[in-house]
Amino acid sequence: MRRSARTVVLIDLSTFSFRSRPRPGRVFAAPDDLRDGYDVVVVGGGVRGLAIARACAADGASVALLAAGEIAAAADERAWPVVRSAHVDRLRAGSDGAAAARLRRTARNLGGGVAIDRSGCLTLADGFGAVERLGEAAARLTSDGVEAWMVPAREVAALSPPLSGRSNLGAALYEPGAATVDADALALALAGDAAARGAHLVPHAPVAAIERLGAAAAGVETLGRSVRAGAIVLAGDLSAIRLVREGRGRLSLTRDERLILVTSAGAPDIGPALAIDDLLVSRDRAGALTLSGPANAGAIARRLTALAPALGGLAVAAEEPVTIWTGVDGLPQVGAAEIERLWLALGYGRNGLSLGLAAAEHLAARIAGRRGEATLDPFAPTRRPAIRASELLRRAGRSAFPPRRPRVSASRSTARSPSASASAGGRRTGSTATASQAR
C-alpha cells in the first residue's frame, strides 16, 4: 500500500522510495541465486524473519530467507510499532526487559536511518479491576528493574493532552522508555545488513513443503526445486501451520482478527503510545496515527473519539486487515520444534516487535549450539502448557512483590481511582479462534 514519502507505515517496499535513505543496492536475491543448500533457511519475511537471518549470518552461517511475497515489515508489526518492556504478563516482561535498549543498539549498528522515538507508552486502565492488575504489575516490574510505574489520572492527562477531555479518565501504567519505530525502515535496514553478511533474501519464493530425511527436517521445496538446510526456521505464522501439519508435526496457534487504520498526517501529538484493552494507538513523526483494534473501522474510530475527543474528525488514509497469532496458552513459540532441525519463531502476539530482536539472537545462538537467552526458555515449543504454567508460577515465586499500596512520590505516584471505568464502546474480547492442532 503506497503512502506519501513522509509516512512511515502501511507501505509496500516494492513501490516506495525512501528519499532520506536510499535503498541499498542488490539487497534482494533472484531465484537463480539460490544455492543447493544452506546452513540455515528462514521461511517468512518481516522484521522477525529478517532479524533471524541477520543474526545467523553474523554467526558465520550460510543463510537463505524465503518469503512468499514482498520482503518488508509484516502487517502485525506495523499494527503496533511500539517496543516496550512493561507487560502485565510476567514471562513477556522478562523476555522483553531490554527490548527498547536492544532496538536502539541494533539501529546504531545498522548505521542509522531507522526512525526511533522515545515516545513512552501508557497502558490505560479500563475499570477498577484493571487498575488493580496494573498496580500489581507495576510493583513487580519495579522490583525486576523495569522503569515503569503507575500514574494517576491527572498525570495521564498531562502526559497525553488529548486524553484530558475524557471525563472518566483513570490511572495508567507508564513506561517512559518505550520506543515507537518505523517498522518498514527497520525491516529494510535489517535486510541490507543481512545481505551484506552474505544472506540470500528471496522475495516471492513460497515454500511448498518441508523435506525430511527420516525424523529430521532436511530442506525445503520452493520454486519447483529442493534446497537443503542444516536448520529450518519458520517465521511466518500462517505458512508455518500448513508446513508443520504436512510435515506430520504438531503446532497450535490462536488467531486474533484485527484491523489497522492509519490517519492522515498532522494529527495532534498524543504523547506516549496508548494501549487500552485491545485498542492500540501510536503516532509517527509525520503526525499520522496508527490504530489497531477488533471489529470494523467505524467501531475503532468511535472508540478513539470516546477515548480522546480531541482526536475526533481525523481522516482515515488507509486501512488493512491483520491477523495476530499467539500460542494457545497466550505465549510465543520460540525454539526447537518436535521435528529435529526445525525451529519456530511464531505467535509473538500484539507486541511482536518487542520480542523480535531478542528472539532472533536466541535462535541464532541455539542453532549454533550456544545457550541462548534464558528468559526465552519458557517459550520453547516442546514445553507443554502445564510445564509453561509451572514456569510462570516459579517465576512469580521469585518475585518480591512490594506492598499492595506502594509509597506515593511526585515522580512515581500510584493511583487506584474508582473513577476508572470501561471505555466507550465497551470492553471487547477480540475475534479469536484456534488455528490448528496439527498432528
C-alpha positions as CSV (number, residue, x, y, z in Angstrom):
1,M,0.0,0.0,0.0
2,R,1.7,3.1,-1.2
3,R,1.8,6.2,1.0
4,S,3.4,9.6,0.8
5,A,7.2,9.9,1.3
6,R,6.6,11.4,4.8
7,T,4.6,8.5,6.0
8,V,6.2,5.5,7.7
9,V,3.6,2.8,8.0
10,L,1.5,0.6,5.7
11,I,3.8,0.9,2.7
12,D,4.9,-1.6,0.0
13,L,8.6,-1.5,-0.2
14,S,8.5,-2.6,-3.8
15,T,7.0,0.7,-4.9
16,F,8.1,3.1,-2.1
17,S,11.1,5.4,-2.5
18,F,12.9,6.4,0.7
19,R,14.1,9.9,0.0
20,S,16.1,10.3,3.2
21,R,17.8,6.8,3.0
22,P,18.3,5.3,-0.5
23,R,17.7,1.6,-0.8
24,P,21.0,-0.4,-0.7
25,G,21.9,-2.0,-3.9
26,R,21.3,-5.7,-4.5
27,V,19.6,-6.4,-1.2
28,F,17.2,-9.0,-2.6
29,A,18.4,-12.1,-4.4
30,A,16.9,-13.6,-7.6
31,P,15.6,-17.2,-7.6
32,D,18.6,-18.2,-9.8
33,D,20.9,-17.0,-6.9
34,L,19.7,-19.8,-4.7
35,R,22.3,-22.5,-3.9
36,D,21.6,-26.2,-3.5
37,G,22.0,-25.9,0.3
38,Y,22.5,-23.6,3.3
39,D,23.3,-23.9,6.9
40,V,20.0,-22.1,7.8
41,V,16.9,-21.5,5.8
42,V,14.4,-18.9,7.2
43,V,10.8,-19.1,6.0
44,G,9.0,-15.9,6.2
45,G,9.9,-12.2,6.0
46,G,9.0,-9.4,8.3
47,V,11.2,-7.9,11.0
48,R,11.3,-11.2,12.9
49,G,12.5,-13.3,9.9
50,L,15.0,-10.7,8.7
51,A,16.4,-10.4,12.3
52,I,16.9,-14.1,12.4
53,A,18.6,-14.2,9.0
54,R,20.9,-11.4,10.0
55,A,21.8,-13.0,13.4
56,C,22.6,-16.3,11.8
57,A,24.6,-14.7,9.1
58,A,26.5,-12.7,11.7
59,D,27.4,-16.1,13.3
60,G,29.0,-17.1,10.0
61,A,26.2,-19.4,8.8
62,S,25.2,-19.5,5.2
63,V,21.6,-18.3,5.1
64,A,18.7,-18.1,2.7
65,L,15.4,-16.2,3.6
66,L,12.4,-17.2,1.5
67,A,9.3,-15.0,1.6
68,A,6.1,-15.8,-0.1
69,G,5.6,-12.2,-1.0
70,E,7.4,-8.9,-0.6
71,I,10.2,-8.7,2.0
72,A,9.0,-5.9,4.3
73,A,7.6,-5.4,7.8
74,A,4.7,-7.8,8.5
75,A,1.2,-6.3,9.0
76,D,1.2,-7.3,12.7
77,E,4.5,-5.4,13.1
78,R,3.1,-2.3,11.5
79,A,-0.1,-2.6,13.6
80,W,1.7,-1.7,16.8
81,P,5.2,-0.3,16.0
82,V,6.0,0.1,19.7
83,V,8.8,-1.7,21.5
84,R,8.2,-1.9,25.3
85,S,9.0,-4.0,28.4
86,A,6.2,-3.2,30.8
87,H,3.9,-6.1,30.1
88,V,1.4,-7.4,32.6
89,D,2.4,-11.0,31.6
90,R,5.4,-11.9,33.7
91,L,7.2,-14.0,31.1
92,R,6.9,-11.4,28.4
93,A,8.2,-8.8,30.8
94,G,11.2,-11.0,31.4
95,S,11.9,-11.7,27.7
96,D,11.3,-8.1,26.6
97,G,13.1,-6.5,29.6
98,A,15.8,-4.8,27.5
99,A,13.7,-4.5,24.3
100,A,14.0,-0.8,23.7
101,A,17.7,-0.7,24.6
102,R,18.3,-3.6,22.2
103,L,16.4,-1.8,19.5
104,R,18.5,1.3,19.8
105,R,21.7,-0.6,19.9
106,T,20.7,-2.6,16.8
107,A,19.7,0.6,15.0
108,R,23.1,2.1,15.7
109,N,24.9,-1.0,14.5
110,L,22.8,-0.8,11.3
111,G,24.2,2.6,10.6
112,G,21.2,4.8,11.3
113,G,18.3,5.6,9.0
114,V,15.7,3.9,11.3
115,A,13.4,6.4,12.9
116,I,13.1,5.6,16.6
117,D,11.3,7.9,19.1
118,R,11.5,7.5,22.8
119,S,7.7,8.0,22.9
120,G,7.0,6.1,26.1
121,C,3.8,4.1,26.5
122,L,0.7,4.5,28.7
123,T,-1.4,1.3,29.4
124,L,-4.7,2.7,30.5
125,A,-7.0,1.0,33.0
126,D,-10.5,0.4,31.7
127,G,-12.0,-0.4,35.1
128,F,-11.2,-0.8,38.7
129,G,-10.1,-4.4,38.3
130,A,-7.7,-3.3,35.6
131,V,-6.2,-0.7,37.9
132,E,-5.5,-3.4,40.5
133,R,-3.9,-5.7,37.9
134,L,-1.8,-2.9,36.5
135,G,-0.8,-1.8,40.0
136,E,0.4,-5.3,40.8
137,A,2.3,-5.5,37.5
138,A,3.9,-2.1,38.2
139,A,5.2,-3.3,41.6
140,R,6.6,-6.4,40.1
141,L,8.2,-4.6,37.2
142,T,9.8,-2.1,39.5
143,S,11.3,-4.9,41.6
144,D,12.6,-6.5,38.5
145,G,14.4,-3.3,37.4
146,V,12.0,-2.2,34.7
147,E,11.4,1.6,34.6
148,A,7.6,1.7,34.8
149,W,5.2,2.9,37.4
150,M,1.5,3.8,37.9
151,V,0.4,7.4,37.3
152,P,-2.9,8.9,38.4
153,A,-5.5,10.5,36.0
154,R,-4.1,14.0,36.3
155,E,-0.6,12.8,35.2
156,V,-2.1,10.8,32.4
157,A,-3.8,13.9,31.1
158,A,-0.6,15.9,31.4
159,L,1.4,13.2,29.5
160,S,-1.3,12.9,26.8
161,P,-3.2,16.1,26.4
162,P,-5.9,14.6,24.0
163,L,-7.0,12.4,26.9
164,S,-7.8,15.4,29.2
165,G,-11.2,15.7,27.7
166,R,-12.3,12.3,28.9
167,S,-14.5,12.6,32.0
168,N,-13.8,9.1,33.4
169,L,-10.1,9.0,32.9
170,G,-8.3,6.7,35.3
171,A,-4.9,5.6,36.3
172,A,-2.4,4.1,33.9
173,L,0.9,2.1,33.8
174,Y,3.6,4.4,32.4
175,E,6.8,3.2,30.7
176,P,8.8,6.3,29.7
177,G,11.5,4.3,27.9
178,A,9.2,2.6,25.4
179,A,10.0,3.4,21.7
180,T,8.0,3.9,18.6
181,V,9.8,2.7,15.5
182,D,9.4,2.9,11.7
183,A,8.8,-0.9,11.2
184,D,9.3,-0.7,7.5
185,A,12.6,1.2,7.8
186,L,13.8,-1.3,10.4
187,A,12.9,-4.2,8.1
188,L,14.8,-2.6,5.2
189,A,17.9,-1.9,7.4
190,L,17.9,-5.5,8.7
191,A,17.6,-6.8,5.1
192,G,20.5,-4.6,3.9
193,D,22.8,-5.8,6.8
194,A,21.8,-9.4,6.4
195,A,22.5,-9.3,2.6
196,A,25.9,-7.6,3.3
197,R,26.7,-10.5,5.6
198,G,26.0,-12.9,2.7
199,A,22.4,-13.9,3.3
200,H,20.3,-14.6,0.2
201,L,16.9,-12.8,0.7
202,V,14.5,-14.1,-1.9
203,P,11.0,-12.5,-2.3
204,H,8.1,-14.2,-4.0
205,A,9.5,-17.6,-3.1
206,P,6.8,-19.5,-1.3
207,V,7.8,-22.8,0.4
208,A,5.6,-25.6,-0.8
209,A,6.9,-28.3,1.7
210,I,9.4,-29.2,4.3
211,E,11.5,-32.1,3.1
212,R,12.5,-34.7,5.7
213,L,15.2,-37.3,5.9
214,G,14.0,-39.8,8.4
215,A,12.8,-38.0,11.5
216,A,14.7,-34.8,10.7
217,A,13.9,-31.8,8.5
218,A,16.4,-31.8,5.7
219,G,15.4,-29.0,3.4
220,V,12.5,-27.2,1.7
221,E,10.8,-27.2,-1.7
222,T,10.5,-23.8,-3.3
223,L,10.0,-22.5,-6.8
224,G,9.9,-26.1,-8.1
225,R,13.3,-27.1,-6.6
226,S,14.8,-28.5,-3.5
227,V,17.0,-26.5,-1.2
228,R,18.9,-28.5,1.5
229,A,19.1,-26.9,5.0
230,G,21.0,-27.8,8.2
231,A,18.3,-25.9,10.1
232,I,14.9,-24.5,9.0
233,V,13.3,-21.6,10.9
234,L,9.6,-21.0,10.4
235,A,9.0,-17.2,11.0
236,G,5.7,-16.9,9.1
237,D,2.7,-17.8,11.3
238,L,0.1,-18.8,8.7
239,S,2.5,-20.7,6.4
240,A,4.0,-22.5,9.4
241,I,0.7,-24.1,10.3
242,R,0.4,-25.7,6.9
243,L,4.1,-26.7,6.7
244,V,4.2,-28.3,10.1
245,R,0.9,-30.1,9.6
246,E,2.0,-31.5,6.2
247,G,5.4,-32.4,7.9
248,R,3.4,-34.6,10.4
249,G,4.3,-32.3,13.3
250,R,2.2,-30.5,15.9
251,L,1.6,-26.8,16.2
252,S,-1.2,-24.9,17.9
253,L,-1.8,-21.2,17.4
254,T,-4.7,-18.9,18.2
255,R,-5.7,-16.2,15.8
256,D,-7.0,-12.7,16.6
257,E,-8.5,-10.9,13.6
258,R,-8.0,-7.1,13.8
259,L,-7.9,-4.0,11.6
260,I,-5.3,-1.3,11.1
261,L,-6.3,2.2,10.5
262,V,-3.8,5.0,9.6
263,T,-4.9,8.6,9.7
264,S,-3.7,11.4,7.5
265,A,-0.6,13.3,8.7
266,G,-0.8,16.2,11.1
267,A,-2.8,14.6,14.0
268,P,-2.4,16.2,17.4
269,D,0.5,15.0,19.5
270,I,-0.7,12.2,21.7
271,G,2.5,12.0,23.8
272,P,3.2,8.3,24.7
273,A,1.8,5.5,22.7
274,L,-1.6,4.3,24.1
275,A,-2.9,0.9,24.9
276,I,-6.4,0.4,26.4
277,D,-7.7,-3.1,26.5
278,D,-7.5,-4.3,22.8
279,L,-7.2,-0.8,21.3
280,L,-3.6,0.3,20.4
281,V,-2.7,3.8,19.2
282,S,0.7,5.2,18.1
283,R,1.9,8.3,16.2
284,D,4.7,8.6,13.7
285,R,7.0,11.6,13.1
286,A,4.7,12.9,10.3
287,G,1.8,13.0,12.7
288,A,-0.1,10.0,11.3
289,L,-1.8,7.9,13.9
290,T,-1.8,4.1,13.6
291,L,-4.8,2.4,15.3
292,S,-5.2,-1.3,15.8
293,G,-8.3,-2.9,17.1
294,P,-11.0,-5.5,16.5
295,A,-14.3,-5.1,14.6
296,N,-14.7,-2.5,11.8
297,A,-13.3,0.9,11.0
298,G,-16.3,2.7,12.4
299,A,-16.2,1.0,15.7
300,I,-12.5,1.7,16.1
301,A,-13.0,5.3,15.2
302,R,-15.8,5.7,17.8
303,R,-13.7,4.1,20.5
304,L,-10.8,6.5,19.7
305,T,-13.2,9.5,19.8
306,A,-14.6,8.3,23.2
307,L,-11.1,7.8,24.5
308,A,-9.7,11.2,23.3
309,P,-12.4,13.5,22.0
310,A,-9.8,15.9,20.6
311,L,-8.9,13.3,18.1
312,G,-12.3,13.2,16.5
313,G,-12.6,14.2,12.9
314,L,-9.3,12.8,11.7
315,A,-9.3,11.5,8.1
316,V,-8.5,7.8,7.6
317,A,-5.9,7.5,4.9
318,A,-5.5,3.7,4.8
319,E,-6.9,0.6,6.4
320,E,-5.7,-3.0,6.4
321,P,-6.9,-6.2,8.0
322,V,-4.3,-8.1,10.1
323,T,-4.3,-11.5,11.8
324,I,-2.4,-11.6,15.1
325,W,-1.2,-15.1,16.2
326,T,-0.2,-16.4,19.6
327,G,0.3,-19.8,21.1
328,V,-2.8,-21.4,22.6
329,D,-1.6,-20.5,26.1
330,G,-1.0,-16.9,25.1
331,L,2.7,-17.3,24.8
332,P,5.0,-17.2,21.8
333,Q,6.7,-20.3,20.4
334,V,10.4,-19.7,20.1
335,G,12.9,-22.5,19.9
336,A,13.3,-26.1,18.6
337,A,10.2,-27.9,17.3
338,E,9.5,-31.5,17.9
339,I,10.7,-32.2,14.4
340,E,14.5,-32.4,14.5
341,R,16.3,-29.5,12.9
342,L,13.1,-27.5,12.7
343,W,12.9,-24.2,14.7
344,L,9.9,-22.0,15.3
345,A,9.6,-18.2,15.7
346,L,5.8,-17.9,15.9
347,G,2.9,-16.5,17.8
348,Y,4.6,-13.3,19.0
349,G,1.2,-11.6,19.6
350,R,0.3,-7.9,19.6
351,N,3.7,-6.9,20.9
352,G,5.7,-8.7,18.2
353,L,8.3,-6.0,17.7
354,S,9.2,-6.1,21.4
355,L,10.3,-9.7,21.1
356,G,11.7,-9.8,17.6
357,L,15.3,-8.9,18.1
358,A,15.8,-10.9,21.3
359,A,14.2,-14.0,19.8
360,A,16.5,-13.7,16.7
361,E,19.6,-13.6,18.9
362,H,18.3,-16.5,21.0
363,L,17.5,-18.7,17.9
364,A,20.9,-17.9,16.3
365,A,22.7,-18.9,19.5
366,R,20.7,-22.2,19.9
367,I,21.2,-23.2,16.3
368,A,24.9,-22.6,16.7
369,G,24.9,-24.8,19.8
370,R,25.1,-22.0,22.4
371,R,22.9,-21.4,25.4
372,G,20.8,-18.5,24.2
373,E,18.6,-16.3,26.3
374,A,17.4,-17.9,29.5
375,T,14.4,-15.6,29.6
376,L,13.1,-17.2,26.4
377,D,13.3,-20.8,27.6
378,P,9.6,-20.8,28.7
379,F,8.6,-20.2,25.1
380,A,10.2,-23.4,23.8
381,P,7.6,-25.1,21.6
382,T,8.3,-28.5,23.1
383,R,7.1,-27.3,26.5
384,R,3.6,-28.4,27.1
385,P,1.1,-25.8,28.6
386,A,1.3,-27.4,32.0
387,I,5.1,-27.0,32.0
388,R,4.8,-23.4,30.9
389,A,2.3,-22.7,33.6
390,S,4.6,-24.2,36.3
391,E,7.4,-22.0,34.9
392,L,5.2,-19.0,35.3
393,L,4.5,-19.9,38.9
394,R,8.2,-20.4,39.7
395,R,8.9,-17.0,38.2
396,A,6.2,-15.5,40.3
397,G,7.5,-17.1,43.4
398,R,10.9,-15.5,42.8
399,S,9.4,-12.0,42.5
400,A,9.4,-10.0,45.7
401,F,6.1,-8.1,45.5
402,P,6.1,-4.8,47.4
403,P,3.0,-4.0,49.5
404,R,-0.2,-3.6,47.5
405,R,-0.1,0.2,48.1
406,P,3.4,1.4,47.3
407,R,4.6,4.8,48.5
408,V,3.5,7.8,46.5
409,S,6.0,10.2,45.2
410,A,5.8,13.2,43.0
411,S,7.5,11.5,40.1
412,R,6.2,7.9,40.6
413,S,2.8,8.0,42.0
414,T,0.5,5.1,42.4
415,A,-3.2,5.7,41.9
416,R,-6.2,3.4,42.0
417,S,-9.0,5.6,41.0
418,P,-12.5,4.2,41.4
419,S,-13.5,6.5,38.6
420,A,-11.6,4.4,36.1
421,S,-14.3,2.7,34.1
422,A,-14.8,0.9,30.8
423,S,-14.1,3.0,27.8
424,A,-16.9,3.9,25.4
425,G,-17.6,1.1,23.1
426,G,-17.3,-1.4,25.9
427,R,-14.7,-4.0,26.7
428,R,-14.0,-6.2,23.7
429,T,-12.5,-9.6,23.7
430,G,-11.4,-9.7,20.1
431,S,-12.2,-12.3,17.5
432,T,-10.2,-15.4,18.3
433,A,-10.3,-19.0,17.1
434,T,-8.0,-21.9,17.4
435,A,-6.0,-22.0,14.2
436,S,-4.6,-25.5,14.2
437,Q,-3.9,-28.5,16.3
438,A,-1.9,-30.4,13.6
439,R,-0.6,-33.8,14.3
